């Protein structure tokens, strides 16, 4: 599975560390037993052997401490390597790199420039309408940050309100998530740097030593998964669906050779996330439920988009199967990802201890849940698609009808 996902994991090193751990652990048990025997012998009061036993006890104590330290180091290395092992992949997932993605469906028609009406990209439109300020954001926060202002600010909040209400109408529990999470939760979700790669998450540093292991959430998926961590649910209460709003923080805004102009790849953005906890039998149908909800939202927004069954090398560590949705962005004259949805099976739940108690026990007290996630609204990317798709010859931009009730005076155009 690691090879199919193009993730480098050394199985021989894992086996070697596992055997080292076993050997050190067994020796540690022997030393502890020996130490107890010496202690009992000293307490027995045999004065002739007392000095010798005390000396031997000191040696065994030192050896025990050395083996405990060695075991801790081995377990740390073993855990680090074990966390690199990815989830399995669905047998129907295309094998290979991104270009092997399978197009499942295309919704709508691509809009393209004509000699009479050449189309602008979102950056030119946003600057002309004065809804975006990159210059001051660069002074305040650095490159790849931005201010949305005026009707741009209302467009963002309208997209968030629409996605939250849409999901809530389908039975999702609305949640506002924390933006700071423990690294252990992020790593448990699969957001751990691969071997040889630098971390793509922002660390949080304070004077408190306990906060050294905190980071900014790269997606609301992390705190939503954490909401269920260490819980034991009842099978009758599954599936559980939540929709969360939070901010996503990404170090890699300029990485991987992707065009970074304007809002397409930024360090911080607003995001509405779908998340579900299910049994193993429910997860595949839940993945389709997520996909259909996303498809309905982007159709109601009037976007042209396509749905892709993503290949194994694009699944990341946690995903068993993943669908991406890409909107046609006329100003960029290319497809751009606006959403994805993944079935992580029990990959995250094993790391976060999310379990359920079966209604009818089958020899096991608890079983691991399956978890799923999906992007309901990645705000900047959808704003790009809206600005470029609904631009008009007079320079205005039509606001999708489903968003107008959240705009000032329910305006229908940005001008």
C-alpha positions as a printed Julia matrix, in Angstrom:
415×3 Matrix{Float64}:
   0.0     0.0     0.0
   2.89    2.38    0.7
   4.29    1.67   -2.76
   0.91    2.33   -4.42
   0.75    5.68   -2.63
   4.4     6.42   -3.45
   5.17    6.79    0.25
   8.6     5.61    1.32
   8.43    3.23    4.27
  11.25    0.79    5.06
   9.64   -2.49    6.23
  13.02   -4.01    7.11
  13.77   -1.12    9.45
  10.36   -1.54   11.07
  10.99   -5.27   11.59
  14.44   -4.56   12.99
  13.15   -1.97   15.45
  10.29   -4.25   16.47
  12.75   -7.06   17.24
  15.04   -4.66   19.12
  12.1    -3.48   21.2
  11.14   -7.08   21.99
  14.71   -8.0    22.98
  15.17   -4.92   25.19
  11.74   -5.36   26.76
  12.4    -9.02   27.64
  15.79   -8.12   29.13
  14.15   -5.32   31.11
  11.65   -7.79   32.55
  14.53  -10.08   33.54
  16.39   -7.2    35.22
  13.31   -6.07   37.14
  12.74   -9.61   38.35
  16.39   -9.85   39.39
  16.14   -6.51   41.21
  13.11   -7.72   43.16
  14.9   -10.93   44.1
  17.92   -8.98   45.38
  15.67   -6.65   47.36
  13.92   -9.62   48.97
  17.26  -11.23   49.79
  18.54   -8.03   51.45
  15.35   -7.76   53.51
  15.78  -11.38   54.62
  18.61  -10.11   56.86
  21.51  -12.39   55.86
  24.33  -10.04   57.01
  27.19  -12.04   55.46
  25.84  -11.5    51.94
  24.39   -8.03   52.5
  27.28   -5.96   51.1
  27.58   -8.15   48.03
  23.82   -8.0    47.43
  23.77   -4.2    47.78
  26.6    -3.87   45.26
  24.87   -6.26   42.87
  21.59   -4.35   43.36
  23.25   -1.07   42.34
  24.57   -2.69   39.16
  21.16   -4.14   38.3
  19.5    -0.78   39.04
  21.88    0.99   36.65
  21.32   -1.67   33.98
  17.56   -1.37   34.45
  17.68    2.41   33.98
  19.81    2.04   30.85
  17.39   -0.49   29.36
  14.39    1.7    30.22
  16.02    4.63   28.41
  16.89    2.37   25.48
  13.3     1.06   25.31
  11.92    4.6    25.33
  14.2     5.61   22.44
  13.34    2.52   20.4
   9.61    2.97   20.96
   9.87    6.62   19.9
  11.62    5.65   16.66
   9.23    2.77   16.08
   6.2     5.01   16.57
   7.63    7.61   14.19
   8.13    4.98   11.48
   4.79    3.29   12.16
   2.95    6.6    11.73
   4.45    6.82    8.23
   2.59    3.68    7.16
  -0.37    4.79    5.02
  -3.88    3.45    4.85
  -4.77    0.8     2.31
  -6.35    1.82   -1.0
  -9.71    0.97   -2.55
  -9.4    -1.75   -5.24
 -11.18    0.51   -7.75
  -8.95    3.54   -7.13
  -6.79    4.32  -10.18
  -3.15    3.42   -9.61
  -0.39    5.98  -10.11
   0.11    9.76  -10.22
  -2.36   12.63  -10.54
  -2.7    12.41  -14.32
  -4.27    8.95  -13.9
  -7.35   10.41  -12.17
 -10.6     9.05  -13.55
 -13.21   11.63  -14.62
 -16.53   10.45  -13.21
 -18.71   13.34  -14.26
 -18.66   16.88  -15.68
 -21.42   19.28  -14.63
 -22.14   22.45  -16.64
 -20.33   23.95  -19.61
 -16.93   25.58  -19.71
 -17.03   29.32  -20.28
 -14.26   30.64  -22.49
 -13.06   34.0   -23.78
 -14.36   35.32  -27.1
 -12.95   38.11  -29.29
 -15.9    40.28  -28.24
 -15.55   39.51  -24.55
 -12.09   38.44  -23.35
 -12.38   37.1   -19.81
 -10.36   38.47  -16.9
  -8.82   36.4   -14.14
 -10.1    36.71  -10.59
  -7.24   38.93   -9.44
  -7.93   41.63  -12.04
 -11.65   41.46  -11.26
 -11.19   41.59   -7.47
  -8.77   44.5    -7.59
 -11.0    46.45   -9.95
 -14.03   45.89   -7.71
 -11.91   46.8    -4.65
 -12.88   43.64   -2.77
  -9.32   42.35   -2.27
  -6.22   43.92   -0.71
  -2.99   41.97   -1.11
  -0.5    44.79   -0.65
  -1.42   45.7     2.92
  -1.79   42.03    3.86
   1.79   41.47    2.68
   2.94   44.32    4.95
   0.94   43.01    7.92
   1.38   39.24    7.56
   3.61   38.49    4.56
   3.06   37.15    1.06
   0.15   34.81    0.34
  -2.09   36.49    2.92
  -4.99   38.76    1.97
  -7.77   41.05    3.1
 -11.26   40.54    1.71
 -13.16   43.8     2.01
 -16.46   45.41    1.16
 -18.69   43.04   -0.79
 -15.81   40.56   -0.88
 -16.15   40.12    2.88
 -19.89   39.55    2.52
 -19.27   37.07   -0.31
 -17.11   35.0     2.02
 -19.63   35.02    4.87
 -22.42   34.2     2.42
 -20.54   31.12    1.19
 -19.95   30.01    4.79
 -23.6    30.53    5.76
 -24.81   28.71    2.68
 -22.57   25.66    3.23
 -23.32   25.44    6.96
 -27.08   25.72    6.44
 -27.05   23.25    3.54
 -25.24   20.62    5.58
 -27.36   21.27    8.69
 -30.49   20.71    6.61
 -29.14   17.2     5.87
 -28.72   16.31    9.54
 -25.15   17.51   10.14
 -24.47   19.0    13.57
 -23.02   22.51   13.18
 -19.71   23.06   15.01
 -17.31   26.0    15.32
 -13.87   24.45   15.72
 -10.71   25.61   17.51
  -7.91   26.68   15.19
  -5.15   25.49   17.54
  -4.77   21.74   18.04
  -2.33   19.32   19.6
   0.21   17.93   17.15
  -0.65   14.44   18.34
  -4.2    14.91   17.0
  -2.91   16.29   13.69
  -0.5    13.37   13.34
  -3.27   10.96   14.29
  -5.29   12.29   11.36
  -2.37   11.62    8.99
  -0.97   15.15    8.8
   2.56   14.12    9.66
   5.48   15.04    7.38
   6.74   12.13    5.31
  10.31   10.95    5.73
  12.66   13.53    4.25
   9.98   16.22    3.97
   9.62   19.36    6.04
   6.47   19.95    8.06
   3.68   21.87    6.35
   1.99   22.96    9.57
   2.54   26.08   11.65
   3.94   25.39   15.12
   2.57   27.4    18.05
   5.28   28.62   20.4
   4.66   30.14   23.85
   6.51   30.3    27.15
   4.47   27.38   28.45
   6.32   24.1    27.83
   2.99   22.27   27.51
   2.13   24.27   24.39
   5.3    23.24   22.53
   3.3    20.43   20.99
   0.56   22.67   19.59
   0.03   23.72   15.98
  -2.42   25.64   13.81
  -5.01   23.4    12.17
  -4.42   22.8     8.47
  -8.1    21.97    8.11
 -11.17   21.72   10.36
 -11.01   17.97    9.73
  -8.38   17.77   12.5
 -10.38   19.33   15.38
 -13.54   17.6    14.13
 -11.78   14.22   14.32
 -10.4    15.22   17.7
 -13.94   15.87   18.9
 -14.45   12.1    18.84
 -10.99   11.09   20.11
 -10.93    8.48   22.92
 -14.72    8.11   22.75
 -16.63    4.85   22.79
 -19.91    5.33   20.91
 -22.9     3.07   20.7
 -23.6     1.46   17.34
 -27.19    2.68   17.42
 -25.88    6.26   17.46
 -23.91    5.81   14.23
 -23.4     7.34   11.79
 -22.69   10.74   13.32
 -22.37   13.71   10.96
 -20.87   17.11   11.81
 -20.17   20.22    9.74
 -17.5    22.54   11.07
 -16.32   26.02   10.26
 -12.73   26.96   10.96
  -9.65   28.54    9.45
  -7.07   26.48    7.59
  -3.37   27.33    7.86
  -0.93   26.0     5.27
   2.82   26.61    5.16
   3.06   25.33    1.6
   1.31   28.27   -0.1
   4.08   28.63   -2.68
   4.98   24.99   -3.1
   4.75   22.26   -5.71
   4.98   24.55   -8.72
   1.29   25.44   -8.62
   0.32   28.92   -9.75
   0.0    31.05   -6.63
  -1.42   34.22   -8.15
  -4.12   35.91   -6.08
  -6.3    33.66   -3.93
  -5.53   30.28   -5.44
  -2.91   29.15   -2.91
  -2.7    31.08    0.34
  -1.41   30.55    3.87
  -4.75   31.09    5.65
  -8.33   30.7     4.5
 -11.85   30.02    5.73
 -13.16   26.51    5.23
 -16.35   24.59    5.98
 -15.69   20.89    6.5
 -17.92   17.82    6.54
 -16.99   14.98    8.89
 -18.62   11.68    9.79
 -18.01    8.73   12.1
 -19.51    5.44   10.95
 -19.28    1.69   11.24
 -17.23   -0.19    8.65
 -20.41   -1.18    6.85
 -21.65    2.43    6.59
 -18.55    4.22    5.34
 -18.75    3.59    1.58
 -22.34    4.8     1.37
 -21.42    7.8     3.52
 -18.67    8.71    1.05
 -21.27    8.78   -1.72
 -23.57   10.87    0.49
 -20.79   13.42    0.95
 -20.08   13.5    -2.78
 -23.73   14.04   -3.7
 -24.08   16.87   -1.16
 -20.99   18.59   -2.56
 -22.24   18.1    -6.11
 -25.59   19.63   -5.2
 -23.98   22.69   -3.63
 -21.71   23.46   -6.56
 -24.56   22.87   -8.99
 -26.74   25.34   -7.08
 -23.9    27.84   -7.2
 -23.99   27.5   -10.99
 -20.37   26.43  -11.4
 -18.97   24.2   -14.1
 -17.07   21.43  -12.35
 -15.88   17.88  -12.74
 -15.67   14.98  -10.28
 -12.5    12.88  -10.23
 -11.77    9.48   -8.7
  -8.26   10.2    -7.47
  -5.34    7.82   -8.06
  -3.35    6.15   -5.32
  -0.41    8.6    -5.27
  -2.82   11.48   -4.56
  -4.62    9.87   -1.62
  -2.21   10.93    1.1
  -1.56    8.81    4.15
  -5.09    8.54    5.53
  -7.43    8.21    2.53
  -8.67    4.81    1.36
 -10.56    6.45   -1.49
 -10.87   10.1    -2.46
 -12.97   12.14   -4.87
 -11.83   15.6    -5.95
 -14.05   18.28   -7.44
 -12.46   20.78   -9.79
 -14.19   23.91  -11.02
 -13.53   25.35  -14.46
 -11.92   28.75  -13.88
 -12.33   30.74  -17.11
  -9.82   33.46  -16.22
  -7.13   30.86  -15.51
  -8.36   28.74  -18.44
  -7.88   25.58  -16.44
  -9.51   23.35  -13.85
  -8.83   24.14  -10.21
  -9.58   21.98   -7.17
 -12.35   23.39   -4.98
 -13.28   20.34   -2.91
 -12.48   16.76   -2.02
 -14.0    13.98    0.04
 -12.24   10.96    1.52
 -13.02    7.7     3.26
 -10.26    7.12    5.8
 -11.73    3.81    7.04
 -10.22    3.03   10.48
  -6.85    4.75    9.86
  -7.62    7.81   11.99
  -9.8     6.06   14.55
  -7.03    3.6    15.48
  -4.65    6.49   16.11
  -7.22    8.59   17.97
  -9.0     5.68   19.69
 -12.47    6.3    18.24
 -14.47    3.15   18.88
 -18.03    1.9    19.07
 -19.8    -0.74   21.08
 -21.68   -3.18   18.8
 -25.37   -3.62   19.47
 -24.94   -7.39   19.27
 -21.57   -8.42   20.69
 -19.68  -10.78   18.41
 -16.83  -11.72   20.71
 -15.43   -8.18   20.84
 -16.42   -5.49   23.3
 -15.6    -2.57   20.98
 -14.67   -2.03   17.33
 -12.87    0.83   15.62
 -15.05    3.32   13.77
 -14.54    4.56   10.23
 -14.06    8.3     9.62
 -14.8    10.4     6.55
 -14.16   14.01    5.65
 -15.13   16.34    2.84
 -14.73   20.0     1.95
 -18.09   21.73    1.9
 -16.61   25.14    1.08
 -12.97   26.17    0.55
 -13.85   29.87    0.36
 -11.01   31.45   -1.68
 -11.11   28.83   -4.46
 -14.88   29.14   -4.78
 -14.62   32.94   -4.87
 -12.18   32.56   -7.78
 -14.66   30.34   -9.63
 -17.56   32.73   -8.96
 -15.7    35.88  -10.05
 -14.39   34.3   -13.23
 -17.54   32.36  -14.14
 -20.08   35.14  -13.58
 -18.15   38.18  -14.81
 -20.13   40.42  -17.17
 -19.09   42.61  -20.13
 -19.88   45.74  -18.1
 -17.34   44.76  -15.45
 -19.83   43.59  -12.83
 -20.11   40.06  -11.44
 -23.41   38.25  -10.9
 -23.93   36.79   -7.42
 -25.32   33.23   -7.44
 -28.97   33.32   -6.43
 -28.51   30.95   -3.47
 -26.07   33.44   -1.88
 -28.07   36.61   -2.35
 -30.07   36.37    0.87
 -26.82   36.73    2.84
 -25.6    39.76    0.86
 -26.38   43.37    1.88
 -29.87   44.25    0.65
 -29.77   40.89   -1.14
 -27.78   42.44   -4.01
 -27.49   40.35   -7.17
 -24.29   41.86   -8.61
 -20.84   42.9    -7.43
 -19.93   46.26   -8.88
